[in-house]
Each structure stands twice: as structure tokens, then as C-alpha cells.
Amino acid sequence: MAVVPNAFPSLVEIVKTCEEKLRKIFTLWKEMGVEGELLTQRQDTLSWHLGRLLDDMFEEETSTRAALLEAIKISEFDIGLVEEKSPDSTSLPLLLRERALYNEYKSLCLKASENMNTFELLSRDQENLCHRLGKSPITVSFKKAPSTTQLTNLRANIKMLEEEKNALVNDLSHIRDDILAMASSLGPMIVEDTLLTNIASIQNIDLETTPLSEAFFAGLKDCQRALKEKVSCAEEEYDQNTSRIAEMQRRMSMHIISLDDIARGKLFEVLEKTRVGLKELESLRRENLKTLLQAAHEELIQLQEACFLPNNTNFSSDLIDLNPSEDLLNKLEAEVRALNDYKSEKSSIISAFRKWQTNFVRLTEAKVNYNLTLK
């Protein structure tokens, strides 16, 4: 047991006081003439009472010391449940040490209560975020209450989850708007039950509550991909139809369909306009078949000459007069398109050959003129 400073002077004072009182008792005994065996009995009685008093007091103080040590042990254990390391108070006397540990424990209990309240709120936020993101929350292990470091780590994880959620919500908003825009553009061209069901579901998406799991986004992107393919096919058909309309009108030297008017409206509307326009032109083409065959044949001859190619005997004027069919017109127009592509692809070679041919003709003419001059 640690002994506080000034303990020995206090002990000297107690001994001095006891000695004075004992001297008074011995003086009384002397005055009364207490001697011999009677004096011995009196001394024994006094010694027994003093010894009994000191023994009882020692036993009581020993019990008190044991109680203090037990209290210290309990306080250190309780503090250990809240903090990883208890404060070092071994240099203090037991009474001060017990009081310091008790106060520390009370302070830590208050802090632990606050940490638990904060932990419950943070855990709820983390659970909600993980539920939306389809993730598992991080596990926090503690004895009685989470530490400040654990709460800091939990806040950092929640911040990371919030950032991920916000990014996914932004992606979801863009994908949803893209899908709905394509669905509106395609309109009745969407006939698949699965796509129609998905689009109806996407229209009701709530950005604040909709799950943001990988599986959900996978389904969403599948729907987006399917619609993009439909849009791509529709746009490709639209481009082909408008090119075909322009070509047919040019060949028939008429302008009954306005491509500017066709281009106004949603994709499914403008595509349907091109289909109707093509049917109308196909009907007119059948009515003016011979004229179109002659025009296409003339264009073919011009292209063959421009490309320095021999005439294609499969499309002679005699054959056209004898068998003016729609199939022949289709083949003739296909040949014209192929030659136009060839002319565009080989333009540099054709241009160089034409230049060479021109120079060769000039050289030949100059040689003839020179020979005439000599004659």
C-alpha cells in the first residue's frame, strides 16, 4: 500500500498523544497505590484493550483496502470495455486512484452512449445505401460501444457509398431519358411484349428509391441496347428510302414528294412517310417503265464512257425495246449505281487517264500538222 507524504509525522503525533494519556493513567495508579499483581492485571487489561482496538481497526482498514482494490479492478475492466486502453493511475494512492477511475468510467459511459446513438444513425444510413446499391454493409465489432476511429471509418464508407449512389442515379436518369426518347421516337414499331413491359416499368422509375444494383442496370442496358438497334435499323431504312426516293424522282424527272416534309415528325412517322412515298413512286415507275428504261440506259452509256469501260451488251437498246420489264429496270439501275460507286472510287485514276488521253490526242494532232507543214 502506497504511503502518502507526511504519514510518519502524523504517526508520531498519535504516539505522543497516546503516551500522554498512558502517563496520566500510570500517575493515577501510582497515586492510588496500585502495585504488584494488581498493577500487572491493570497493565494487562490496558494492553488487551489497546491491542483489541488496534486489531479491529486494522481489520476494518484491511477490508476497506480490499474493497478499494476490487472497485479499482471493476473500474479498469469497465473502462476496458469502452476504451482499448485504460488511463495509467498506478502512481496514485488507492482512494484517489479509485475516484479517478470511477470519474473516467462515468465520462466514458457518457461518450459511449453518444457514440452508440451516432452509430445507430450511421448504421441505418449505411444499410439503406447498401440496400439500394445491392452491396453488403461493413461490419463494426466492439465490446460496449464503437470507438471514435470506428465511427470515422463508418462515415468515410457512407460518404463513398453516397458518391457511388449519386453517380448511379445520374446514369439512371440519362439511361431512362434515352430509353423513353427512343421509345417515343419508335412508337408503334415496338411490338415485343418484353420491351413494352420494360418501357412501361421504366416510365415509373423513382430516382429517389429505385434499386441501383448491377442486375437492375444490366436489365436497363439490355432494353437500351435493343431500342438502339431498332433505331439504327429504322434510321438505316429511312436513309435508304430517302436516297431511293431522290434517285427515282431524278430518273423520272418529277418532284412529287418533298424530302423536307418527310423529315418532319418522329422516327416512326417519317419512316412510314418514306414507305408510302416509295410505293407511290413505284406505282408511277411501273406506269412510265419504258421511259425510265431509256433514261437509265442513257445514263449507263454515259457512265461507261466516263469510266473508259466497254458497253455492257446485257443492257442493249434492242433488249430494252423487246423486253421492257420491271426486273430489267431494277438490274439496269443496279448497274448504274455500281458504276457511280466505281467512278467515285477510281476518280483519281480516271482523271489521270483522261488527262493522258487529252495530251495524247494533242500530241498526235501536232505531229500531223508538223508533217503537213514539211510537205
Contacts in CASP RR format, 6 or more apart in sequence:
PFRMAT RR
TARGET T0000
AUTHOR 0000-0000-0000
METHOD contacts of the structure
MODEL  1
MAVVPNAFPSLVEIVKTCEEKLRKIFTLWKEMGVEGELLTQRQDTLSWHL
GRLLDDMFEEETSTRAALLEAIKISEFDIGLVEEKSPDSTSLPLLLRERA
LYNEYKSLCLKASENMNTFELLSRDQENLCHRLGKSPITVSFKKAPSTTQ
LTNLRANIKMLEEEKNALVNDLSHIRDDILAMASSLGPMIVEDTLLTNIA
SIQNIDLETTPLSEAFFAGLKDCQRALKEKVSCAEEEYDQNTSRIAEMQR
RMSMHIISLDDIARGKLFEVLEKTRVGLKELESLRRENLKTLLQAAHEEL
IQLQEACFLPNNTNFSSDLIDLNPSEDLLNKLEAEVRALNDYKSEKSSII
SAFRKWQTNFVRLTEAKVNYNLTLK
1 65 0 8 1.000
1 94 0 8 1.000
2 92 0 8 1.000
2 93 0 8 1.000
2 94 0 8 1.000
4 93 0 8 1.000
22 46 0 8 1.000
25 46 0 8 1.000
29 39 0 8 1.000
29 42 0 8 1.000
34 42 0 8 1.000
65 94 0 8 1.000
68 94 0 8 1.000
68 95 0 8 1.000
68 97 0 8 1.000
68 98 0 8 1.000
69 94 0 8 1.000
71 98 0 8 1.000
71 102 0 8 1.000
72 94 0 8 1.000
72 97 0 8 1.000
72 98 0 8 1.000
72 101 0 8 1.000
75 98 0 8 1.000
75 101 0 8 1.000
75 102 0 8 1.000
75 104 0 8 1.000
75 105 0 8 1.000
76 86 0 8 1.000
76 101 0 8 1.000
78 105 0 8 1.000
79 86 0 8 1.000
79 87 0 8 1.000
79 101 0 8 1.000
79 104 0 8 1.000
79 105 0 8 1.000
79 108 0 8 1.000
80 86 0 8 1.000
80 143 0 8 1.000
81 143 0 8 1.000
81 144 0 8 1.000
82 105 0 8 1.000
82 108 0 8 1.000
82 109 0 8 1.000
82 111 0 8 1.000
82 112 0 8 1.000
82 143 0 8 1.000
82 144 0 8 1.000
82 145 0 8 1.000
83 108 0 8 1.000
83 147 0 8 1.000
84 147 0 8 1.000
86 101 0 8 1.000
86 104 0 8 1.000
87 100 0 8 1.000
87 101 0 8 1.000
87 104 0 8 1.000
89 96 0 8 1.000
89 97 0 8 1.000
89 100 0 8 1.000
89 101 0 8 1.000
90 97 0 8 1.000
92 100 0 8 1.000
111 145 0 8 1.000
112 144 0 8 1.000
112 145 0 8 1.000
113 145 0 8 1.000
115 145 0 8 1.000
115 146 0 8 1.000
115 147 0 8 1.000
115 148 0 8 1.000
115 151 0 8 1.000
116 145 0 8 1.000
116 146 0 8 1.000
118 151 0 8 1.000
119 140 0 8 1.000
119 145 0 8 1.000
119 146 0 8 1.000
119 150 0 8 1.000
119 151 0 8 1.000
119 154 0 8 1.000
122 151 0 8 1.000
122 154 0 8 1.000
122 155 0 8 1.000
122 158 0 8 1.000
123 137 0 8 1.000
123 140 0 8 1.000
123 154 0 8 1.000
125 158 0 8 1.000
126 137 0 8 1.000
126 138 0 8 1.000
126 154 0 8 1.000
126 157 0 8 1.000
126 158 0 8 1.000
126 161 0 8 1.000
127 137 0 8 1.000
129 135 0 8 1.000
129 158 0 8 1.000
129 161 0 8 1.000
129 162 0 8 1.000
129 165 0 8 1.000
130 136 0 8 1.000
130 137 0 8 1.000
130 161 0 8 1.000
131 211 0 8 1.000
132 165 0 8 1.000
132 209 0 8 1.000
132 210 0 8 1.000
132 211 0 8 1.000
132 212 0 8 1.000
132 213 0 8 1.000
133 161 0 8 1.000
133 164 0 8 1.000
133 165 0 8 1.000
133 168 0 8 1.000
133 212 0 8 1.000
133 213 0 8 1.000
134 211 0 8 1.000
134 212 0 8 1.000
134 213 0 8 1.000
134 214 0 8 1.000
135 161 0 8 1.000
138 153 0 8 1.000
138 154 0 8 1.000
138 157 0 8 1.000
140 146 0 8 1.000
140 150 0 8 1.000
140 153 0 8 1.000
140 154 0 8 1.000
142 150 0 8 1.000
146 154 0 8 1.000
165 212 0 8 1.000
168 212 0 8 1.000
168 217 0 8 1.000
169 207 0 8 1.000
169 212 0 8 1.000
171 217 0 8 1.000
172 205 0 8 1.000
172 207 0 8 1.000
172 210 0 8 1.000
172 212 0 8 1.000
172 217 0 8 1.000
172 220 0 8 1.000
173 207 0 8 1.000
175 217 0 8 1.000
175 220 0 8 1.000
175 221 0 8 1.000
175 224 0 8 1.000
176 202 0 8 1.000
176 205 0 8 1.000
176 220 0 8 1.000
178 224 0 8 1.000
179 199 0 8 1.000
179 202 0 8 1.000
179 220 0 8 1.000
179 223 0 8 1.000
179 224 0 8 1.000
179 227 0 8 1.000
180 199 0 8 1.000
180 202 0 8 1.000
180 203 0 8 1.000
182 224 0 8 1.000
182 227 0 8 1.000
182 228 0 8 1.000
182 230 0 8 1.000
182 231 0 8 1.000
183 190 0 8 1.000
183 199 0 8 1.000
183 227 0 8 1.000
184 266 0 8 1.000
185 231 0 8 1.000
185 266 0 8 1.000
185 267 0 8 1.000
185 268 0 8 1.000
186 227 0 8 1.000
186 230 0 8 1.000
186 231 0 8 1.000
186 234 0 8 1.000
186 267 0 8 1.000
186 268 0 8 1.000
187 266 0 8 1.000
187 268 0 8 1.000
188 268 0 8 1.000
189 230 0 8 1.000
189 234 0 8 1.000
189 267 0 8 1.000
189 268 0 8 1.000
189 271 0 8 1.000
190 196 0 8 1.000
190 199 0 8 1.000
190 227 0 8 1.000
190 230 0 8 1.000
192 226 0 8 1.000
195 223 0 8 1.000
195 226 0 8 1.000
195 227 0 8 1.000
198 219 0 8 1.000
198 223 0 8 1.000
199 223 0 8 1.000
202 220 0 8 1.000
202 223 0 8 1.000
210 216 0 8 1.000
231 267 0 8 1.000
234 267 0 8 1.000
234 268 0 8 1.000
234 271 0 8 1.000
235 267 0 8 1.000
237 271 0 8 1.000
237 274 0 8 1.000
238 267 0 8 1.000
238 270 0 8 1.000
238 271 0 8 1.000
238 274 0 8 1.000
241 271 0 8 1.000
241 274 0 8 1.000
241 275 0 8 1.000
241 278 0 8 1.000
242 259 0 8 1.000
242 262 0 8 1.000
242 274 0 8 1.000
244 278 0 8 1.000
245 257 0 8 1.000
245 259 0 8 1.000
245 262 0 8 1.000
245 274 0 8 1.000
245 277 0 8 1.000
245 278 0 8 1.000
245 281 0 8 1.000
246 259 0 8 1.000
247 333 0 8 1.000
248 278 0 8 1.000
248 281 0 8 1.000
248 282 0 8 1.000
248 285 0 8 1.000
249 255 0 8 1.000
249 256 0 8 1.000
249 257 0 8 1.000
249 281 0 8 1.000
251 292 0 8 1.000
251 295 0 8 1.000
251 296 0 8 1.000
251 299 0 8 1.000
251 333 0 8 1.000
252 281 0 8 1.000
252 284 0 8 1.000
252 285 0 8 1.000
252 288 0 8 1.000
252 291 0 8 1.000
252 292 0 8 1.000
252 295 0 8 1.000
253 295 0 8 1.000
254 284 0 8 1.000
256 280 0 8 1.000
256 281 0 8 1.000
256 284 0 8 1.000
257 277 0 8 1.000
257 280 0 8 1.000
257 281 0 8 1.000
261 273 0 8 1.000
262 270 0 8 1.000
262 273 0 8 1.000
262 274 0 8 1.000
262 277 0 8 1.000
263 270 0 8 1.000
264 270 0 8 1.000
285 292 0 8 1.000
285 326 0 8 1.000
285 329 0 8 1.000
286 326 0 8 1.000
289 324 0 8 1.000
289 325 0 8 1.000
289 326 0 8 1.000
289 329 0 8 1.000
290 320 0 8 1.000
290 324 0 8 1.000
292 329 0 8 1.000
293 320 0 8 1.000
293 324 0 8 1.000
293 328 0 8 1.000
293 329 0 8 1.000
293 332 0 8 1.000
294 317 0 8 1.000
294 320 0 8 1.000
296 329 0 8 1.000
296 332 0 8 1.000
296 333 0 8 1.000
296 336 0 8 1.000
297 315 0 8 1.000
297 317 0 8 1.000
297 320 0 8 1.000
297 332 0 8 1.000
299 336 0 8 1.000
300 312 0 8 1.000
300 315 0 8 1.000
300 332 0 8 1.000
300 335 0 8 1.000
300 336 0 8 1.000
300 339 0 8 1.000
301 311 0 8 1.000
303 309 0 8 1.000
303 336 0 8 1.000
303 339 0 8 1.000
303 340 0 8 1.000
303 343 0 8 1.000
304 310 0 8 1.000
304 311 0 8 1.000
304 312 0 8 1.000
304 339 0 8 1.000
306 343 0 8 1.000
306 350 0 8 1.000
307 339 0 8 1.000
307 342 0 8 1.000
307 343 0 8 1.000
307 346 0 8 1.000
307 350 0 8 1.000
308 350 0 8 1.000
308 353 0 8 1.000
308 354 0 8 1.000
309 339 0 8 1.000
312 335 0 8 1.000
314 331 0 8 1.000
315 328 0 8 1.000
315 331 0 8 1.000
315 332 0 8 1.000
315 335 0 8 1.000
319 328 0 8 1.000
320 328 0 8 1.000
343 350 0 8 1.000
END
